[in-house]
Amino acid sequence: MNKEKTYLKWYNKVGYGSGDIAGNVVYALLSAFVMIFLTDTVGMNAGIVGTLIAVSKLFDGVSDIFFGSLIDKTHTKMGKARPWMFYGFFGCALCLVAIFCIPAGISPTAQYAWFFIAYTLLNAGFYTANNIAYSALTALVTKNNHERVEMGSIRFMFAFGTSMLIQTITVGMVAYFGGGAAAWRTVAIIYAIVGLISNTLSVFSVRELSEEELAEGEEVKHEEAKDEKYSLLDAFGLLIKNKYYLMICASYILMQIYSATLNMGIYYMTYVLKNANLLGVFSWAINIPMIVGLLFTPTLVARWGGMYKLNLTGYCLGTLGRLGVLIAGYMGSVPLMLACTALAAIGMSPLQGDMNALIATCSEYTYLTSGKRVDGTMYSCTSLGTKLGGGIGTALAGWLLAFSGYVGGAAEQTASCLNMLHIMYLWMPMCFNLLITLILTRLNVEKANEDLRKKAA
């Protein structure tokens, strides 16, 4: 058996993975803290904020496929994806700071407008361009599937490590800088600078393969393979014809809604467990096991003969873990909640680690069935899932808080609000994990590609 060609050194993989520091200084700060900043510091209504976030997501749904298509059509010395990744983050940094710089002296309506514009520009524009390009690099810098899994695992180790760090230190940093809006602004500026540095290092740590290198060894019996020109509508048509893409997209959205509901744990820790600093403790219980699991994901994928069985088994374990968190929560046992949280994270780690490789395999399915390469457009599901799922989760939290009678900054909340916090932090994550597990029972794109290659041989 011929050994599969390798394309990357260890430092290329680590350099690429460090780019998720940039993505997560944005994502983790917004998903975990923007709602409590707006409700308890700026004084906004949680329900209105949730509605603005939901409306903003309408723009995101269009922009993801649009930017993915633009990346596929880009041809520069830097490649297809790297220019979008590099320049896109400058806008991300500016918009992140703007969200935490809402002027106190303007009217409430103007404050809501300021937030909506900055949030929409960030998510529907700059973050989309940056994140889709970053994800697409997995398919553009190597054709080796094992290397793709390694890149995904390293990437998400940086992602979860960054998320854990931000959730652990942000509350303390805000207090250190004096609390209030000025402190939040200072923290946002620091995170934006860190993101700019890590994103730049990541962009220049890898080289995209030429189109000739990407096509080498791939013979597809389609007339369309001779003509790479296609419109945005054509690309959209290719996506919706790929059932595995739709399943991955649905799974990714649910994964991000799951994460967003857990990130709203700052409310659960503050008002149910009476200790806001426990958010950092639970973040460690999630992210340390996740990082450990990611370390072993490439080896496990090879040992299990692919991603399908590993991902499905892992999510069954993850769902059981979240069920344990629910039971422990009603028992009032924080140590048991932490243990079950760690168990769930271990089970969920393989899908996080091999997601980019899974999408690349899904993109190959489109190529094998249509002769079209739509790597950038295909990777729009990661950006779409991150922003749409995270936005829906945050918006849903805002609506549920408002519905339950939450009062921002109050020392005590009503019984109806406390019951809602139990639903948001205990019940909803378990249900989302169960839905993802059901989808994974059907997501065997590796076998589908193998069958197509046999037919074409």
N, C-alpha and C positions, 0 to 999 in steps of 0.2 A: 504494500500500500504506500503510495506517495505521500510524503509529509506535506501538509498544507503550508503554503508560502506565508512567511511572516513579513510584516511591514513596519512594525513599531519597536522601539527600544523602551526600556522601563521608564525612562524619563519623559518620553512622549506621552505615555499613558498617564503618568502622575501629573504632568503639566496640563494635559487635557482635563483630567478630573478636577484640578484645582479651580477650573472655571465655574464650578457649581458653588464656590464660595460667593462669587458675584451674584448669581441668581438667587441664592438663599439669604443674603443680607437684605435683599428686596422682599422676597416672598415670606420669609420667617417673620420679619419685622411687621409687615402688613397683616399677615394672617393671624398672628398672635396678639398684636398690640394696637392696631389701628382703631378697632372698635372701642376699646376701653379708653384710648386717648381722646377719641371724638366725643364719647358720652360723658366721661368723668373729668376731663380737662377742658375741652372746648365747650362742653355743655349741649351738644347736639342730641336730638331724639334718635334712639336706636332704631326705631321703625323706619324713619325717614332715611337714615343712613343705609339701612338694609335695602330699601327700595332704590336708592341711587346706585348702589353697587349692582343690583340686579339689572337695572336699565343699562348700565355701562357694559354689562356682559353681552348685550345685543350687538354692540360694535365689535366685541372680541370675536364673536362667531364668524363674522365676515372677514376680519383682518387676518385670522390665522391661515386660512386657505389662500388668501391673497398674497401674503408674504411668502408662504411656502412655494407658490407658483413663481414668484419673482426670483427666489433663490435658485430654483431649477433653471431659470432663463439667464442667470447671471454668468458672465465670463470675464474674469479679470486675472491679473497676475497673482493675486492672493487666492484665487479660486472662486467657487460659487458661494460658499457659506461664510468664510472667515471675514469678508468685508462687512457683512450685515451684523455679525456677532461683535466685531470691534467697534464700529461706529454706533451701533444701537445702544450700547451701554452708557454712553455719555448722556443720552436723553433719559435713560433709566435713572441715573444718579440725580439729575436735575429735578425730575418729577418726584422722586422719593423725598427729597428735601422739601419740595414745595408742599407736599401733603402735610408735613409736620410744621409748616410755616403759615398756617391759616391766621390772618390778622385778627386780633381781638377787637379792633375798633370799628369794624364794618358790620353791617346788618346781618342778622341770622340768614336771610335769603342769600346774601352775597357769600357768606361762609359756606353754605351748602353748594353754591355754584363753583366756588374755588375748589372745594374738595372734588366735586364731580369732574371738572375739567382736568385737574391734575391726575386724578385716578384713572380716567379714561385714556388720556394721552400716554400714561405709563403702561397700562395693560394692553390696550388695543393697538398701540403703536410701537414704542421702543422696546418693551419687554418681549413683545411678540417677535419682532425682528431678531433680537438677540437670542432668545431661547430656542426658536425653531432652527436657526442657523447652528447653534451649539449642539443641539440634538442630532441634526443632519450630518454633522462631521463624523459621527460613528460609522456611517455608510460611505463616507467620502475619503477617509484617510486609510482605510484598510478593507480588504475583502475577506479577511480571516475571521471566521465566526467566533473562535475562541478569544481572539483579541478584542472583538466587539463586546463579548461578555465581560472581559477584564476591564475594559474602558467603562462599561456601565457600572460595574461593582465599585471601581475606584471613584468614579464620579459621585455615586450616591453615598460613599463613605464621607467624602467632603461635604456633600449636601446635608446629611444627617448630623455630622459633626458641627457644621456651622449652625444649623437649626438649634441643636442642643445648647451650643454656646450662647446664642442670642437669647433663647428662652431662659437661660440660667442667669445671665449677667445684666440684661436690660433693665429690669426693675431696680437693681442696685445702682446701675449707672445713672438712671434718671434721678434717683435720690441723691447720688454723689454730686451731681451738677445742680442741685438745689430744688429739684421737683418743678412741676408746672410746665407750661408750654415751651419756655426757653430751654429747659433741660431736654425735653423731647427733641427739639430742633437740633441741639448740639449732638445728641446721640445719632440722629438721622444723618447728619453731615459726616460724622466719623465712619458710619457704616457705608455711606456712599463712596468715600475715598478708598476704603478697603476693597469695595467691589470693583472700582476702576482698576486698581492695581492687579487684582487676581484675574480679572477678565483679560487684561492686556497680556499677562504672562501666558494664559491659556491659549489665546489666539496664535501667539508666535511660537508655541511649543510643538506644533504639528504642521505637516504639509499635506495639502489635498492631492490625491492622485489625479493624473490627467484622465480625460474621458477615454483615451485609448487604453490606459491601464485598467480602468474600471470595467471596460467591455471585454478585456482579454479573457478568453476561455469561456465566454458566455455566448452560446449559439442558440438563438431562439427562432423558431420557424414561423415568423410573422412578417408580413409585408410592412407593417407599421414600424418595425424596428429600423427601417431604413430612413424614416422621417421622424426626427425628434421634435418637430414643431407641433405645439398644441396650445389651445386657448385655456383660460381659467375654467371655463365651463367643461372643457374636455377633461381637465385634471380632476374637477369635482366629480364628473361622471365615473372616472376610473376609481376614485375613492369609494363611492357608494356601491360600486359593483363588487368591491372586495369585502366580503362578509367578515373576514378576519380583522380588517381595519376597523370596521364598525364595532366589533367586539372589544378590540384593544381600546378604542376611543371611549366606549362606555365604561370599561374597567378603570381607565385612567381618570375619568371624571369622578367616578365613585371613590377612587383612592384619594383624590384631592378634597372631596367633600368630607370624607372621613378625617383627613388631617385637619381640615378647617374646624370641624366640630371639636376635635381634641385641643386645638389651639385656643378655642374659646374657654378652655379649662381655667383660664385666669379668673373667670367669674365663679366657677365651681370651687376653686381653691380659696378664693376670697370670702365667699358668703356661705358655703357649705362646710368646708374644712377649716375655715377661719384662719388661713395662713397663705397669703399670696405667694410666698417664697416656695411653697410646695410645687408650683408650676415647674421650677427648675429641677426638683427631685424627680418628678414624673417624666420630665424630658430626658433625664439620664436613664430612667427605666425603659424608655422607648428607644433612644438612640444608641446607647452602648450595645445592647443585644442586636440591634439592627446592623450596626457596623461590624460586629463579630460575624453575623450571618453573611454579610456581603463579602467578607474576607474569604469565606469558603464557597461562595456561590459558583465561581468558575470551575472549581474542582468537582462540586456536586453535579453541575450540568454535564460535565464529561462523564462522571461515574454513572449517572442516571440515564445516559444516552440521549440527552436532549432536555428541553425546558418544560415540556408539557406536564409530565408526571410530577416533577419537582415543584412547579408552581402550584399545581392543584393540591398536592399533599400539604404544602406549606400553608396555603390559605385555609384549609380545613383546620389545621392546628391554630392558625391565627384567630379564626372564628370562635373556637373553643376557649381560647385565651380571653377574648373580649367578653364571652359569657361569664367566665370566672370573675372578671372585673366588675360586671354588673352585680353578681351575687355578693361579692366582697363589699361593694359600695353600700348596699342595703344593710349589710352586717355591720358597717361602720369600721371595718378593718383596713386601715391604710397599708400596713405591710403586705397583706394578702392582695390588695389592689395592685401594689407595685410588682409583686411576683407574677401575677397574671398578665399585667401589662407587658412585662419582659417576655413572657411566653408568647404572647400575641405578636410581638415585634420580631422575634426569632422566626416565627412561621411566615411572616409577611416579607421577610428580607429577600428570598430568592427572586420574586417577581420584580422587586425594586432593582435588583442587581442586573437582571437579564432583560429588562424592559426595552432598552435601546436595541439589543440584539434581536429581540422578538419583533420589534418594528422593522428592523432591517430585513428580517426573514419575511415579514408581511409585504414589504416593498418588493422583494424578489418574487413573491407570488403574483403581484401585479405585472411585473416584467415577464414572467413566464407565461402568463395568460394573455397579455396584450402587446408585448414588445415595447412598452413605454417605460422610461425611467422617470419616476416621480419621487425621488428620495426626499427632496425638500418639502414637497407638498405632503408626503406621507408622514413626515415628522411633525407636521402641524398638529397632530393629535396630542403630542406631548405639551405643546404650548397651550392648545385649546383646553386640554384636560386640567393643566395647572391653573389657568386663569378662570375658566368657566367653573370648574369644580371648586376651587378656592373661593371664587366670588359667590357662588351659590351657597356654599357653606357659611360664609361670613354674613351674607344677606339673610339667610334663613335664621341664623343666630340673632340678628337684629330684630327680625319680625317676631320671633318667639319671645325674646326678652320684652319687647314692647307689649305683646299680647298678654304676657304674664304679669304686667304691672311693675316692671323693673324701674327703680329710681336711681339714676346715676349718682354715685358718691354717697349714697345713704349708708349709715352704719349697719342697719338691719334691713332685710328684704322681707316681703310678704311670704306667706306659706305657699301661695300659688306660684310665685317666682322661684322659690326653692325647689318645688316639685318639677318645674320646667327645667331647672338646671340639672336635676337628676336625669330627665329624659334626654337632654342635649348631650351630656357627657357619658352616660352609661348605656342607654338604650340605642341611640342613633348609630354610634360607631359599630356596635355589634350587628345591627341590621345591614349596614353598608357592606361589612365584611362578608356577610352571608350572600348578598347579591353578587359580589365579585366572585365568590366561590362557584356559584351556579354558572356564571359566564365562562369561567375557566374550564368547566367540564367539556365545553365545545371548542376551545381555542387550541386546536392541534394543527397549526399552520405548517409545522415542520413536516409532518406526514403528508400534507397536501402537496407541498413542494416536491417531496421525494416521489410521489405518484406522478406528478406532471413531468418530472425529468425522465422517469421510466417510459412514459408514453412517447416522449420526444426522441428517445434514443433509437 
